Amino acid sequence: MTSALDVITFGEAMMLLVADRPGPLEHAEAFHKRTAGAETNVAIGLARLGLKVGWASRLGTDSMGRYLLAAMVKEGIDCSHVVCDAAQNTGFQFKGKVTDGSDPPVEYHRQGSAASHMGMADIDEAWLLSARHLHATGVFAAISATTLPAARKTMDLMRAAGRSVSFDPNLRPTLWATPELMRTSINDLATRADWVLPGLEEGRFLTGEATPEGIARFYRQRGAKLVFVKLGSEGAYFDGEAGAGHVPGFPVAEVVDTVGAGDGFAVGVISALLDGLSVPDAVKRGAWIGARAVQVLGDSEGLPTRAELNEAGL
């Protein structure tokens, strides 16, 4: 019998190699090894807060796959539905180092990866429904022609069973054939979620609306119970059944790396709502974790433990 989980997520983990110095990637002499992946960043963050988290994926049996699997197991994540396939390679990426707070250059090597072969067969319905929440992103859906219908199916199964579903668009234009296909596919997935978490620029592209209020209204009219529009250093705007509002961001002395901030925000919001906190308090927790995320080199180093969260009064 599968023990009950709090959150499940499906997605690709990649080995991340972060350059040791600023400048073009080709000038780097050494790289720091980390884990990367929108869904796994959230899984790690939620697990550190004490939630029971399950992750479904595919990895190669190469050294990168072994490294990633060990890292996830060490975080206490249920990896019983991670398939290790000797016939496939694990995806990886290079990321540049920046010192001015700008977005770092990123180079992906994921085409044809083990995770891109995921599909309907990777959905264990009983295991999925053992969780009370599903976190989905636009990245998993974009990896291949088989992951998009799998993403739809997992969301539909959870909604039909009365579970909650969160969705972060996490736009990756290079993974989609056209911008229009990305827009229609992502918006279709958003209609299957209870909580939608777009960034401001993402929301403008996806909805054609210019303001956080307009973006939130777009998704609320299409069935979302809660919409959180991420505003970077300005915090976030929220709109839900109990009302709308804005929560300011937390000041950051030095921005080291912006990658992973949105995933940190998702960790805060999801964990807080599952903890039973109010929506404004959930946004506050999300903004605080997002601010921590931009102050570290890798994607997950800034994700706090429950003790650190309690110490911050969040």
C-alpha positions in Angstrom: 0.0 0.0 0.0 1.4 3.4 -1.0 1.7 5.8 1.9 -0.2 9.1 1.4 1.8 11.9 -0.1 1.2 15.6 0.1 2.5 16.7 -3.3 3.4 14.9 -6.6 5.1 16.4 -9.6 6.2 15.1 -13.0 9.2 16.5 -14.7 12.7 16.4 -16.0 15.8 16.8 -13.8 19.0 17.9 -15.4 22.5 18.1 -14.1 23.5 21.8 -13.9 27.0 22.9 -14.5 27.5 26.5 -13.3 30.5 28.5 -14.6 33.2 29.5 -12.1 33.5 33.0 -13.5 31.5 35.7 -15.3 31.6 36.0 -19.0 30.9 33.8 -22.0 30.5 30.1 -21.2 33.4 29.2 -23.5 35.7 31.2 -21.3 34.9 29.2 -18.1 37.7 27.0 -16.8 35.6 25.1 -14.3 32.0 24.4 -13.4 30.1 23.7 -10.2 27.8 20.7 -10.3 24.2 21.2 -9.2 20.7 19.9 -9.9 18.2 21.7 -12.1 14.6 21.4 -13.2 11.6 23.5 -12.5 9.6 20.6 -11.0 12.4 19.2 -9.0 13.3 22.6 -7.6 9.7 22.7 -6.2 9.9 19.1 -5.0 13.1 19.8 -3.1 11.8 23.0 -1.6 8.6 21.3 -0.4 10.5 18.3 1.0 12.8 20.6 3.0 9.7 22.0 4.6 8.6 18.6 5.8 6.0 17.8 3.2 5.8 14.3 1.7 6.7 14.7 -1.9 6.7 12.3 -4.8 8.5 12.8 -8.1 7.9 10.9 -11.4 10.5 11.0 -14.1 12.9 9.2 -16.3 16.7 9.3 -16.1 19.6 7.5 -17.8 21.8 5.1 -15.9 24.8 7.3 -16.7 26.7 9.2 -14.0 24.5 12.2 -14.4 21.4 10.2 -13.8 22.9 8.5 -10.8 23.9 11.9 -9.4 20.5 13.3 -9.8 18.6 10.3 -8.3 20.9 10.3 -5.3 20.4 14.0 -4.8 16.6 13.6 -4.8 16.6 10.6 -2.5 18.8 12.5 -0.1 16.2 15.3 0.0 13.7 12.7 1.2 11.7 12.7 -2.0 9.7 9.6 -3.0 11.5 8.5 -6.2 9.7 5.1 -6.6 8.3 6.3 -9.9 11.6 7.4 -11.4 12.5 5.0 -14.3 16.3 4.6 -14.9 16.7 3.6 -18.6 20.1 2.3 -19.7 19.2 3.1 -23.3 18.7 6.8 -22.8 20.8 9.7 -21.7 20.2 12.2 -18.9 19.7 15.8 -19.9 22.2 18.5 -18.7 22.7 22.2 -18.9 25.4 24.8 -18.6 24.7 28.1 -16.9 26.9 31.2 -16.9 27.8 33.2 -13.8 26.6 36.8 -13.5 27.4 39.5 -11.0 25.0 42.2 -12.0 21.7 40.6 -11.3 20.9 39.9 -15.0 19.6 36.6 -16.3 22.6 34.3 -16.8 23.3 32.6 -20.2 21.9 29.1 -20.2 22.8 26.3 -22.7 20.6 23.2 -22.7 21.5 19.7 -23.8 18.2 17.8 -23.3 16.9 16.9 -26.8 16.1 13.2 -26.8 16.8 12.8 -23.1 15.3 10.0 -21.0 12.7 12.3 -19.6 11.5 13.3 -23.1 10.3 9.7 -23.6 7.8 10.0 -20.7 4.2 9.6 -21.6 0.9 8.1 -20.5 2.5 4.9 -19.4 4.4 6.8 -16.7 1.2 7.7 -14.9 0.4 5.4 -12.0 -3.1 6.5 -11.2 -3.2 5.0 -7.7 0.1 6.5 -6.8 -0.9 9.9 -8.2 -4.2 9.9 -6.3 -2.4 9.0 -3.1 -1.4 12.7 -3.0 -3.5 15.7 -2.0 -1.9 18.1 -4.5 -0.3 18.1 -7.9 2.2 20.7 -9.0 2.6 21.0 -12.8 4.6 23.3 -15.0 4.8 24.2 -18.7 8.3 22.8 -18.9 7.3 19.1 -18.6 4.5 19.6 -21.1 6.9 21.1 -23.6 9.6 18.5 -23.5 8.1 16.2 -26.2 4.9 15.3 -28.1 4.2 12.6 -25.5 4.7 14.7 -22.3 2.0 17.2 -23.2 -0.9 14.7 -23.2 0.6 13.1 -20.1 0.6 16.6 -18.4 -3.1 17.1 -19.3 -4.0 13.6 -18.0 -2.4 14.0 -14.6 -4.1 17.4 -14.1 -7.5 16.0 -15.2 -7.2 12.9 -12.9 -6.4 15.1 -9.9 -9.2 17.6 -10.5 -11.7 14.8 -11.1 -10.7 13.3 -7.8 -11.2 16.5 -5.9 -7.5 17.2 -5.4 -5.9 20.6 -5.8 -3.6 21.4 -8.8 -1.1 24.3 -9.1 0.3 25.3 -12.5 3.3 27.5 -13.2 3.6 28.4 -17.0 7.4 28.4 -16.8 7.7 29.4 -20.5 10.5 27.8 -22.5 10.1 29.2 -26.1 12.9 27.0 -27.5 10.9 23.8 -26.6 7.9 24.8 -28.6 7.5 24.7 -32.4 5.9 28.2 -32.5 5.0 30.9 -30.0 1.3 30.4 -30.8 1.4 26.7 -30.0 3.1 27.6 -26.7 0.4 30.1 -25.9 -2.5 27.9 -26.7 -1.0 24.8 -25.0 -0.1 26.6 -21.8 -3.4 28.4 -21.5 -5.2 25.1 -22.1 -3.2 23.6 -19.2 -4.0 26.6 -17.0 -7.7 25.9 -17.3 -7.1 22.5 -15.7 -5.5 24.0 -12.6 -6.9 25.5 -9.3 -3.9 27.8 -8.7 -2.1 29.5 -11.6 1.2 31.2 -11.1 2.4 33.3 -14.1 5.1 35.9 -14.1 4.2 39.4 -15.3 5.9 39.1 -18.7 4.7 35.5 -19.1 1.1 36.6 -18.3 1.3 39.5 -20.8 2.4 37.2 -23.6 -0.2 34.5 -22.7 -3.2 36.7 -22.1 -2.7 39.9 -24.1 -3.4 41.8 -20.9 -1.0 44.5 -19.7 -1.7 44.6 -16.0 -1.5 42.0 -13.1 -5.2 42.6 -12.6 -6.0 41.8 -16.2 -3.8 38.7 -16.3 -5.4 37.4 -13.1 -8.9 38.1 -14.4 -8.1 36.2 -17.6 -7.4 33.0 -15.7 -10.1 33.5 -13.1 -12.7 33.8 -15.9 -11.4 30.4 -17.2 -11.8 28.6 -14.0 -8.8 29.2 -11.8 -9.7 29.6 -8.1 -6.5 31.5 -7.3 -4.1 33.4 -9.5 -0.7 34.7 -8.4 1.1 37.1 -10.7 4.8 37.3 -9.8 6.2 40.8 -10.0 9.9 40.1 -9.2 11.3 42.5 -6.6 7.8 44.2 -6.3 6.3 41.0 -4.8 3.1 39.6 -6.2 -0.5 40.3 -7.0 -3.2 37.7 -6.1 -6.8 37.3 -7.1 -9.0 34.6 -5.6 -12.5 33.8 -4.4 -11.9 35.7 -1.1 -10.6 38.8 -2.8 -7.6 40.4 -4.5 -4.5 42.3 -3.3 -0.8 42.9 -3.6 2.0 41.7 -1.3 5.3 43.5 -1.5 8.6 41.8 -2.1 11.4 41.3 0.4 14.5 43.5 0.0 17.6 41.8 -1.3 21.1 43.2 -0.8 22.7 41.5 -3.8 21.1 39.5 -6.6 23.4 36.6 -7.5 21.2 34.5 -9.8 17.6 35.0 -10.8 17.0 31.4 -11.9 14.8 29.5 -9.5 13.1 32.5 -8.0 9.7 31.5 -9.5 10.1 28.0 -8.2 10.9 29.3 -4.8 7.8 31.4 -4.9 5.8 28.3 -5.8 7.3 26.4 -2.9 6.1 29.2 -0.5 2.6 29.5 -1.9 1.9 25.8 -2.2 3.3 24.9 1.2 1.4 27.7 2.9 -1.9 26.9 1.3 -1.5 23.2 2.2 -0.6 24.4 5.7 -4.0 26.2 5.8 -2.6 29.7 5.8 -4.4 32.7 4.3 -3.8 33.7 0.7 -1.9 36.9 1.7 0.3 34.9 4.1 0.9 32.4 1.4 2.1 35.1 -1.0 4.3 36.6 1.7 6.0 33.2 2.3 6.4 32.8 -1.5 8.0 36.2 -1.8 10.4 35.5 1.0 11.6 32.2 -0.4 11.8 33.8 -3.9 14.1 36.5 -2.4 16.3 33.9 -0.8 16.6 32.0 -4.2 18.1 35.0 -6.0 20.9 35.3 -3.5 22.6 32.0 -4.3 24.4 30.4 -7.2 22.4 27.3 -7.8 18.6 26.6 -8.2 17.9 25.1 -4.8 20.5 26.3 -2.3 18.3 29.1 -1.2 15.3 26.9 -0.4 14.8 26.9 3.4 14.2 24.2 5.9 11.0 24.3 8.1 13.2 25.5 11.0 14.4 28.5 9.0 10.9 29.2 7.9 9.7 29.2 11.5 12.6 31.4 12.6 11.5 33.9 10.0 7.9 33.8 11.4 6.5 32.5 8.1 
